[in-house]
Amino acid sequence: MENTFLIDLSVKFGLDDDQLSKVIDMCYQLDYTDIDDREFQRAATFMCTMNLVGLPAEELIAEMKRKGFGPK
């Protein structure tokens, strides 16, 4: 079964498979493990909205943490 959030995210922001995989991986690294969880979706949407997907992984994670995402 496909996840409609991920499909919507990839269509809305024009993400290819590699970019979508990176968004998911970055959310996992921020300790969001459930794709259906509101916080996971908020973090993924923020990454895409702020055009952070193109950053190297370390910079993306650091920026997300600066913005208050990740483990509390």
Secondary structure, 3 states (H helix, E strand, C coil): CCCHHHHHHHHHHCCCHHHHHHHHHHHHHCCCCCCCCHHHHHHHHHHHHCCCCCCCHHHHHHHHHHCCCCCC
